[in-house]
Amino acid sequence: MKFSNVKNGYSPSEVEEYLKRIRTVYDETLVEQRDRIFTLKEQLNQTELKLAEYEAQKERISKAIESALSKADEIEKLTRRKIANEIASLRKFHKLWVEHFAEILRKYPLDEDLERTNEVDKAMAELLGEADSTPPTSMKSDAFNPIEMMEKHLAGEEAKEEQFDYDAAIHPDENLEDILKELGILFDDKK
């Protein structure tokens, strides 16, 4: 802006008007800057609140993960204990079974049913890693003849006309005690 020259310098009214415009622009700029500062402070506060919320959430998630890992370890230990107890119970049962089966072999000659039972005993001993299976001294001394075994199996398959009845297996007509006696698992000591 150019000021007019007057007797003692620049025109005072023009200078006053110029200064008023500068002050108005300055005041407007100052208000805008102050509003901008308040807006930025509010955004900063909101961001800090969100950050604090995220930090709290992170802490909760961390604690939840630690709790889950602790619970998983606890479940694993409990499961291992249960498995160890079950295996100990099975080994105890197997030992009693071996003793009982050895007694059966001493009392009665070995037939096909008892030999199949001995195979079950061997499989159980193998699964349990036990060395206390039935002693082989009571077993048949027949030589292993696979051809004869296959012929017997095929002859048995041809003789089978009756199909397996699942309903009869699930709901037997016979008494369990009679079935066990028939299979040679349960003996009547009253004889």
QUILINTA-V466054 format. One record per residue. N is the residue number from 0. RES is the residue in one letter. SS is DSSP state (h for helix, s for strand, l for the rest). Layout:
n=N res=RES ss=SS
n=N res=RES ss=SS
This chain:
n=0 res=M ss=l
n=1 res=K ss=l
n=2 res=F ss=l
n=3 res=S ss=l
n=4 res=N ss=s
n=5 res=V ss=s
n=6 res=K ss=l
n=7 res=N ss=l
n=8 res=G ss=s
n=9 res=Y ss=s
n=10 res=S ss=l
n=11 res=P ss=h
n=12 res=S ss=h
n=13 res=E ss=h
n=14 res=V ss=h
n=15 res=E ss=h
n=16 res=E ss=h
n=17 res=Y ss=h
n=18 res=L ss=h
n=19 res=K ss=h
n=20 res=R ss=h
n=21 res=I ss=h
n=22 res=R ss=h
n=23 res=T ss=h
n=24 res=V ss=h
n=25 res=Y ss=h
n=26 res=D ss=h
n=27 res=E ss=h
n=28 res=T ss=h
n=29 res=L ss=h
n=30 res=V ss=h
n=31 res=E ss=h
n=32 res=Q ss=h
n=33 res=R ss=h
n=34 res=D ss=h
n=35 res=R ss=h
n=36 res=I ss=h
n=37 res=F ss=h
n=38 res=T ss=h
n=39 res=L ss=h
n=40 res=K ss=h
n=41 res=E ss=h
n=42 res=Q ss=h
n=43 res=L ss=h
n=44 res=N ss=h
n=45 res=Q ss=h
n=46 res=T ss=h
n=47 res=E ss=h
n=48 res=L ss=h
n=49 res=K ss=h
n=50 res=L ss=h
n=51 res=A ss=h
n=52 res=E ss=h
n=53 res=Y ss=h
n=54 res=E ss=h
n=55 res=A ss=h
n=56 res=Q ss=h
n=57 res=K ss=h
n=58 res=E ss=h
n=59 res=R ss=h
n=60 res=I ss=h
n=61 res=S ss=h
n=62 res=K ss=h
n=63 res=A ss=h
n=64 res=I ss=h
n=65 res=E ss=h
n=66 res=S ss=h
n=67 res=A ss=h
n=68 res=L ss=h
n=69 res=S ss=h
n=70 res=K ss=h
n=71 res=A ss=h
n=72 res=D ss=h
n=73 res=E ss=h
n=74 res=I ss=h
n=75 res=E ss=h
n=76 res=K ss=h
n=77 res=L ss=h
n=78 res=T ss=h
n=79 res=R ss=h
n=80 res=R ss=h
n=81 res=K ss=h
n=82 res=I ss=h
n=83 res=A ss=h
n=84 res=N ss=h
n=85 res=E ss=h
n=86 res=I ss=h
n=87 res=A ss=h
n=88 res=S ss=h
n=89 res=L ss=h
n=90 res=R ss=h
n=91 res=K ss=h
n=92 res=F ss=h
n=93 res=H ss=h
n=94 res=K ss=h
n=95 res=L ss=h
n=96 res=W ss=h
n=97 res=V ss=h
n=98 res=E ss=h
n=99 res=H ss=h
n=100 res=F ss=h
n=101 res=A ss=h
n=102 res=E ss=h
n=103 res=I ss=h
n=104 res=L ss=h
n=105 res=R ss=h
n=106 res=K ss=h
n=107 res=Y ss=l
n=108 res=P ss=l
n=109 res=L ss=l
n=110 res=D ss=l
n=111 res=E ss=h
n=112 res=D ss=h
n=113 res=L ss=h
n=114 res=E ss=h
n=115 res=R ss=h
n=116 res=T ss=h
n=117 res=N ss=h
n=118 res=E ss=h
n=119 res=V ss=h
n=120 res=D ss=h
n=121 res=K ss=h
n=122 res=A ss=h
n=123 res=M ss=h
n=124 res=A ss=h
n=125 res=E ss=h
n=126 res=L ss=h
n=127 res=L ss=h
n=128 res=G ss=l
n=129 res=E ss=l
n=130 res=A ss=l
n=131 res=D ss=l
n=132 res=S ss=l
n=133 res=T ss=l
n=134 res=P ss=l
n=135 res=P ss=h
n=136 res=T ss=h
n=137 res=S ss=h
n=138 res=M ss=l
n=139 res=K ss=l
n=140 res=S ss=l
n=141 res=D ss=l
n=142 res=A ss=l
n=143 res=F ss=l
n=144 res=N ss=l
n=145 res=P ss=h
n=146 res=I ss=h
n=147 res=E ss=h
n=148 res=M ss=h
n=149 res=M ss=h
n=150 res=E ss=h
n=151 res=K ss=h
n=152 res=H ss=h
n=153 res=L ss=h
n=154 res=A ss=h
n=155 res=G ss=h
n=156 res=E ss=h
n=157 res=E ss=h
n=158 res=A ss=h
n=159 res=K ss=l
n=160 res=E ss=l
n=161 res=E ss=l
n=162 res=Q ss=l
n=163 res=F ss=l
n=164 res=D ss=l
n=165 res=Y ss=h
n=166 res=D ss=h
n=167 res=A ss=h
n=168 res=A ss=h
n=169 res=I ss=h
n=170 res=H ss=l
n=171 res=P ss=l
n=172 res=D ss=l
n=173 res=E ss=l
n=174 res=N ss=l
n=175 res=L ss=h
n=176 res=E ss=h
n=177 res=D ss=h
n=178 res=I ss=h
n=179 res=L ss=h
n=180 res=K ss=h
n=181 res=E ss=h
n=182 res=L ss=h
n=183 res=G ss=l
n=184 res=I ss=l
n=185 res=L ss=l
n=186 res=F ss=l
n=187 res=D ss=l
n=188 res=D ss=l
n=189 res=K ss=l
n=190 res=K ss=l
